[in-house]
Amino acid sequence: MFVTGVLQALSVTLRHLLEARRGTAVGRERRANGIVQTPGEKGIFTVQYPEEKLAVPERFRYFPMLLYDAETGRERCTSCGICAKVCPPQCIWIVRTTGPDGKPVPEPKEFYIDLSICMSCGYCAEYCPFDAIKMNHVYELATNERRHSLLYTKKDLLVPTTYYAATHPRDWAAEEAERAAKEEAERRKAEARAARPTAGRASPSPETTG
């Protein structure tokens, strides 16, 4: 009984060893954003970092980034401050733009994120009502000091929507479909409001037109 149990345990170890050795030679798939293990393959493989890099999943989140429209150059952020309010370590600071008349303009004049205390929770991206802030895939941000190098400004954080569409294709497609559906619903409501007075207006009677 004892010998049988030992042999069964050794067989499991041997099977995993053979699968791992097989995985070092096969099961690698090179993609645009890095190397992944071929779906369905077993075993492990070695990545020669930094010459080779593992492909990160689409939902991987590291530090935030700000989006601007690639066609118009318009920034999506309206400096509403929701991201700063929900941030657990309070690492986001926003200064709203002021117009010539002294009234606030819905765009950030300054936007800072202290990456040295950011916990990569993603609350800022989750609660942003304008899809202006998302989580980036860039993780190679090592530095010798953190007081200046990791204090990112708006210029450091801004990326075009084309970059987000390339790194998050499924999320981008879902957001665009939702945005198109909302625009279509608003268009139908506008058409209904425009047609309502015409439909409700009484036509002149034959007696008055004679």
N, C-alpha and C positions, 0 to 999 in steps of 0.2 A: 504493500500500500504506500509506504513512504517512498520507495524507489519509483513507483509509477508517478507519484506527484512531482518528484524532482525531474523526471524525464519530460513530463508535460510542460513544466515551467521552462526547461531548457529549450524545448521545441518552440515555444512562443518567442523566447529571446532570439533564437536562431532565425526564425521567420522574419522578425523585425530587422535583424541585421542584414539579411539578404535583400529585403525590400529597400533598406536605406542605401545599400551599395548599388543596387540597380538604379535608384533615384539620382545618384551622382552622375550617371552617364546619360540618362534619358529623362524625359519629363519636364524639360525646360522649354518655355515659350517666350520669345522676345517680342515685346510690344513697344509702342511708341513711348510710353511712360516708364518702361523698365521691364524687368524679367519676372515672370510668374511661373508657377508650377502648372504643367498641363492638366486641365480638369480631368479628373478620374484617375490620374496617376498616383501611385503610392511611393513612399520613400522621401528622402530629403535631398536637397541639392545645395551646392555652395555657390555663393555670389561673390565675385571678386571685387569688393568695394574698395575704393570709389570708382574704379573703372566700370563696374557694373552696379546697378542699383535695383532693388526690389520695387516693383510697381505697387503704388499705394492704392487702396480701394477708393472708389468715388466718394464714399461717405467719410473718408478719413479727414480729420480736422486738426489743424495745428494752430495757426494764428489768423486773426481776421484780415480781410482785405475789403477795400471800398470799390464799388463798381461805378463805371461811367459808360454811357452809351457810345459804342464804337463808331456809329455813323454820325451822330450829332455832336459828340463830345460833352453832352450834358451829364452832370453828376446826378446820380439817383438820390443821394443823401439830401435831406431837407433840414438837417440839424435839429430834429425834433427832440433829441436827447433821451429817447426811450432806451437805447442801447447802454448809455451811461448809467441810467437808473437801475437797470436790471443786472448790471455787471457785478458779480459777487465780490471780487477784489477791488472794485472801483479803479480800474486802470485806464478808463476812457475819459478824455477831456475834450469838449467841443466848444468852439467860439463861433457864434452865429454871425453871419454877414449883416452889416447895417447899410441901408441905402443912403443917398444924399439927403433925404428928408428926415433921417434919423430913425426910420421905421425898420424893423427886422426884415431881412430877405431870407426866404426859405432855402438857404444853402450854407454850408459851413465855410467860414473864413479860415479857421484852423481846426485840425482834427488830430488828436494825439492818442496813441496807445502805448503804454509801457509794457513791452513784451516780457520784461524781467519778472513781472508779477502776474501776467495773464495766465489763467489756468486752463485755457483752451476748452472751456465748457460749451461754447457755442450759443449761449443765451442771447448774445447781441444779434446773431444772425437769425435766431428763431423768432425773436420778438420784433424785428425790424418790419414795419408795415409797408415799406417801399422796396423790399428786396435789394437794399443798397449795400448791405454788409454781409459777406459770406466768409466761410472758413477756407483758408488757403491750404495747398498741399506742400508748400515749401517748408522744409524742416532743417535745412543745413544753415543755421544762423549762429553758429558758435563764434564767440568773440572773447577778447582778453579782458574787457571791462563792460559793465552793463549800464552805467549812468547815462551814457550818450548813445552808444551804438544800438541799444535795444529800445530807445525812445523813438518810435516811428511817427513821422509826421504825415500829413495828408498826401504829400507828394510820394512818400515811400509806400503808402497803402493803396493808392489808386491803381486799378487795372481795368482794361476794357472788358466789355461784356463778352467779346469773342474768346477771351482767355477763360472766363468762367464756363462758357459753353463747351470749350474743349476739355476742360478738366472735370466738369460735372455734366456730361451730356444728358443723362436721364433726368436729373433735377431741372436742368435748363428746359428740356422739352416739356416736362410737366408744368413748369411755371409759365411758359409761353402759351401752352394750351389753356391754362386757367385764365391767363390775361386776355386771350382772344375771346374766350367764352364770356367774360365780364364785359368786354367792349361790345360784343354782339348783343348781349342783354340790354346794355344801355342804349344801343342804337334802336332796338325794337321798342323800348320804352319811349324814346324820343319820337319815333314815328307814330306810336299810339297816341301820345299827347298832341301831336300836330294834327292828327286825323280826327280827334274827338270833337272839336268845335264844329268842324265841317259836317260831321255826321249828325250832330245835335241841332244844327240850324234848321228851322222850319222853312219849307218851300212855300212860295206865295200861292194862295188859293186861286182857282179859276175866276171867282167873282171879282177879285181885285185886279186881275190882269186883263180883264176884258175891255 
